[in-house]
């Protein structure tokens, strides 16, 4: 998932684990080490990190600005809040759920190809949305088409970081994911300006042009190169590596992501409408999403740097921050009665949800072999997408049924607390990821070296 095939990132100590034995020559092992030495944590790696930053900025900026459009669509189309919420929930759900497809494209072709294809598809969805005559049309054009395009961008943008970074991987991942926070900060007021100036239809056309820039930065994701024979061999193995599905820790993380995505989707889709219901202006309500982005941006970077320290346990930080945001969401109704309280809640919401976003990929690396990372992240993203899919519409249904947004945000708090509780069970399971290691003494052959499975 970190380039055209897993093998481009993996050294001889990290080959896929479900096929044995694999024979390779000393020259191929040397070539892998040389590539690691020349490309990891230096040179073009920094270009890739910045390109990932921009791609994730656009993905999150577009997907999590749905709350701004939600207020407009409620007024323009006159549908129920539950029906209208499907538009915003689907773009987040689809972008996460297509992680499995983007993993396949990344494995089969490259990060570059997947991102460029995703940029084209997302642009088409944004342009089509400008001609929508109903919420149902937007569900397809904005929620499904644009969401699928963004999903094809998100996974390979993270994967590329893993190819080019090892010692500074957590920092580079945190920096790239900070782009998502910057997007959440920049895009809502920009889209609100476009809507006020050119109408919501004009804003979609303009955002289509902005989205097309994803292709430019995707083109910077230059694949690492191996010989054709070596690449083909590792690709065939990587595409059949599904041993990670037996990892209980990964399953727990997947369900944890489902719950936090449900809570996150509720906040991003309904917070602006909740503020408007409490007599805030539409401009002020849209700014709350930007405040979330401010907290998100700062804490993504802080979390990325902190997680690099050996004394910091990523799982504890992940679970703890989700528990905190769950308690804050349960207290949300007390804060939403004033403008200052609304901004304070938005800031805290952005801060404490950011840690979970940054730490998911490093936790997956801890739970499974790096060789399984692309497919494992695809599964985690699929569960995250399901969470986005069900959270916001369910919260909208609660409002339509009770007439109170307070119940919707109680639901958000419960989802975060469930997410925190589920992942706390992970340390109870002692599986260790299986990796390939070199055993020259026992398995050496005249024509090269043999790799065998061992537990580490």
N, C-alpha and C positions, 0 to 999 in steps of 0.2 A: 504493500500500500504506500510505500515511500518512494515510488518511482515506477519505471516500466515493469519491474519484477521485484519480488522481495529480495532476491539474491544480491541486488545491487547495494543494499544496505548491510546485509548480514555477512559477518565474517565466518571463517571456518568453525567457529565455536557456537554459531547461532543458526544452523541450518534447520529446515522444517523437521518435524518430529514424528510424522506418521509413516515414514517410509525408511526402511533400512535393509541393507546398507547402501550408502552412496559412495561411489569411488570417484576420486578426483586427483588430478596430477599435482605435483608440487608447484609447478609453474602457475596453475590456476589459483592455488592457495596464495601464492606470492602476489599474484595480480590483484586478488581481493584485498590483501593487506595494503598494497601500494595505493590502491584507489582510496581506501579509508584514510591513509596518511595524507594524501594530496588534497582530498575534497572535504573531509570532515572538519567542522568548526573553523573554517577559514575561507578566504577568497570568495568564490561565487556563492558560498553558503549564506553570506550576509545579504546578497541580492535576493536569494530565494526567500530568506526570512522577511524582507521588506515586501516582496511580492505577495507572500502569504498574508502579511498584515493587511494589505490593501484588499485582497480578495475577501478575507473574512470581514473586513469593514463593510464592504458592499453587501455581503450575504446577510449579516446580522442587521445592518442598517435598514435594508429593504424588508426583511422578514418581520422585524420587531417594530416597524412603523405602522403595522396593521391597525394599532389602536387609534392612530390619527384618522385613517380612512374609515374606521368603524363608526366614529361619531358622524362623519359625513354621510355614510351609507344609511345609517339609521334614519336620518332626516330625509334623504333624497328618495329612498325606496319605500320607506314606511313599513318595513318588515319587523317581525319580532326580534328581540335581542338574541334569542337562541338561534334563529335562522341566520341573522346577519353575522353572528360570531363565527359561523362556519368558514367565512371568507378568511378571517385572520388566523383561525386555528389551523386551517388546511395548508396555508403557505408554510407555516412552521413545521407542521406534521409531515408534509410531503418532502420538504427540504431535508429533514432528518431521516425520514423513512427510505429515501432513495439512496441512503448510504451503502446499502448492499449492492445496488447497481453501480454506483461510483467505485466501489471496491473492485468489482469485476473489471470495469473499464481501466482502472489504474493498474491492476495486475496484468491485464491482457495487453494494454497499450502503454500508457504512461500518465503521470500526473498532468502533463501539459495537454494531452489530448482530451482528457476528461474535463479539465477546467475550461478549455476553449469551447467544447461542445455545450457544456453547462451555461456558459455566458451567452451563447447564441440562443439556446432554448429559453433562458430567463428573459432575454430581451424580447423575444417573440411574445411571451406571456404578458409582459408589461404593455407592449404596443396593442395587443388584442384587447386588453382590459379597457383601453380608452374608448372602445366601441360597445361597451356593455350596456344592455337594456334591462338587465335584471340582476338580482343578487345571485341567481343560479348561474348566470353566465360568468360572473366574477368568481364563483366557486371553482369553475373550470379553468378560466384564463389566468386569474391571479393565484388562486389557491393551488391548483394542480400543475398547470404548465410552468408558470414562473417558479413555483415551489420546487418542482422537479429539477429545473435548471440550476437553482441555487444549491440543491442537494448534490448535484454533480460537481459543484465547485468546492463545497465545504470539506469533504473528506480528503481529497487529494491535496488541498492546500495545507492541511495538517500533516499529511503523509510526507510531503516533500521536506518538511522540517526534520523528520526522522531520518531521512536519507542523508542529509547534509550535516546533521549535528549528533554528537554522542556525549561528550563531556558537558556541553552547554545545552543539552536537549531541553531540559525543563525550562531554563531561562528563555530559550528561543521559542518554545511553544507558548510560554506565558506572554512573550512580547507579541507574537503573531495573534494570539487570542485577544490581546489588548485592542487590536484593530476592530474586533467585534464591538467592544465597548465604545470606541471612538465612533463607529457607525451608528450605534444607538443614540449617541449624543448629537451627532451632526444631522442625521437624516430626518428625524421628526420635524424640527423647525424648518428645514429646507423643503420638505414635502408640504408642510402647512403653507409656506410662502408660495409655492407653486400652485396650490389649490386656490388660495386667495387671489392670485394674480391671473391665473390661466384656467381656472376651474379644475375639478378633479380629473376630468378627461384629459385636459392639457397636461396635468401633472404626470399622468401615466406615460404620455408620449415623451416628455422630458426625462422621466426616470428610465425609459427604455434606452435613451442615448447614454445616460450615465452607466447603466448596467452593461452596455456593450464594451465598456473599458475593461471588464473582467478578462476579456480575450487577450488584451494587450499584456496584462500582468501574468496571465496564464502562460503566455509564450515565453516568459522568463524562466519557467520551471524546466530548465534544461536537464534531460535525463542523463544519468551517469552511464558510461558505456563499458560493456564487457564483450568478450568475443561472442559470436553468434552461438556457438555450440554450448558455451557455459551458460548464457542467458536462457537458451531454450531448455536446458536440463533443469535449471532451478525453477523456471516458470512452470514446467509440467508438474513439479513437486508441489510448488506453492498453491496452485489452483486446486489441489486435492487435499489440502491440509485442513481437516475439520476436527482435530482432536481437542481443540479448545472448547468445544461444545460440552465436554464432560467436566469442565471446570466449575465447581459450585460457586467459587468466589465471583467468577464472571457472571454467572446467572443472577446472583444477588445484586451485583452492580447494575445489571441490566434492569432489574425491577426497581432498584433505587432511582435510576434515571427516568423510568416511566413516571414515578410519583413526582419527582421534582419538576419534570417537564410539564406535568399537569398544573402544578402550582404556578410555575413560571408563565405558562400560557395565559392563565387567568389574569395575572397581573398586567402583562403587556397588552392584552386585548381590552380589558374592562376598566383599567385604572382611569383612563381619560374620561370615559363615560361616567364613571363613579364620581369623578371630580365635577363634571358638568351638572350631574344630578344634585350636587351640593353647592350649586350656584357659582361655580368657577366659570370663567370664560373659556371658549374653545381654544384660544391661543394659550392661555395659562395651563389648560389641561394637557395640551400637546407638549408643553414644556416639561411636564412631569416625566415624560419618557426620556427627555434629554437629561434630566437630573439622574434618572436611573443609569443612563449612559456614563455620566461623570463618575459616580460611585463605582460602576462596573469597570471602567477603564483603569482607574487608579489601583483598585484592589486586584485586578487581574495581573498587573505587573508586579505588585507586592507579593502576591501569592506565588507567582512564578519564581521570583528570586528567593523567597523563603523556603520553598519546597526543594531548592537545590541544597540546602543545609542538611547535613547528615542527621542532625538532632531533631529535625522536623518530620513527623509521621504524616504522610499525605492522607491516609485514610481517616485519621483523627481529625485533621483540619476539615476534610470533606464533610464528615458526619456532623462535626460541631457547628460549622457555619450553616448547614441546612437546618439543624435544630434551632439555631438562633433566629433565622428568617421565618421559620414556622411560628415561633412564639410572637415575633413582631407582627406577622400577618393576622394572628388572632387578636392582637391589640389594634389593628388597623382602623376599625370604626371610631376609636377614641381620637385618632390623629387626623381623620379626614374631615373634621368639622371646621378646620381653619386652613387657610392657604399655607401658612408656615408648617402646620402639621402634615399637610399633604406632601410638601417638599421634603420634609424630614423622613417621612415613610418611604418616599421614592428613593431617597439617597441610601437609606439603610437596605432597602430591597435590592438596589443595584450592587451595593458593597458585598452583601453576604451571599447573593446568588452567584457572584463572579467566581468565587473560589471553587465551587462545584464544576463550573464549566472548564476551568483551567486544569483541574486535577483528574478529570475523567480519563484522558489519554494516558497520562503517567500511571494511573492505577491499572489500566488495562495492560500496560507493559509489565507491571509488577505481577499481574495475575496469569498472564499467558506468555509464551515465547514470542520474541519479537517477530519471528517468522510468521506468526498467526495474527499479527497486529491488524492488518488490513481487514481481514474477514471478521475478526473479533470486534473491531470498531464498527464495522457495518451492522453487526447484530445489535450492539449497544445503541447505535444511532436509530435503528429500526424501532427499538423499544421506546427511545426518546420521542420519536415521531408519533407513536401511539399515544403517549402522554399528551403531547401538544394537541392531538386530534380530539381527545375526549374532554380535556380540562375546560377550555373556554366555552364550548357549547353547553356543557353541563352547568357551568356557572351562569350562563345566559338563561338556561331553563329555570334555574333556581330563582333568578330575578323575575322572570315572566310569571312564575307560580306564586311567589311571595310578595313581589313588588319592592323588595329590599336588596340592595347590593351588599349589605353587611353579611348575609348568608353566603354569598359567592366568595367573599374573602375569608370567611371562616373555613370554607372548603379548601381554599388555597393554603391556609395555615396547616390544616390536617394533612394535606398532601406532602408538604415539606417535612413534617414531623415523621410521617410514615417512611419517607425516603431516608431520613437520618437513622431511623430505627432498623430498617432492613439491612443497611450496609454494616451496622455494628455487629451483625452476626458473622461477618466474613472471617475474622480472626479465629473463629471456632473450627474452621476447616483448614486442615494442614496440607492441602495439595501443593506440590511444588511443580513448577512448570518444567517440562521436559525439553532439553535442548541437546543438540549434537555437539560432541566434543571430539577433539582430535586425540587418537590413541595410537601413536606411531609404533610404540614398542610392541603392543599386542597385535596390531592389525596392519603393520607395514607390509607393502608388496613391492616387488621390483619396479613396477611401473608407476608407483605413486604412493598415496597414503589412503587408508580406509577410515571412514567416520563411523562412530557407533553411538547409539543412544545411551545417555547416562543421566542420572538425576543430579541437579545442582541446587 
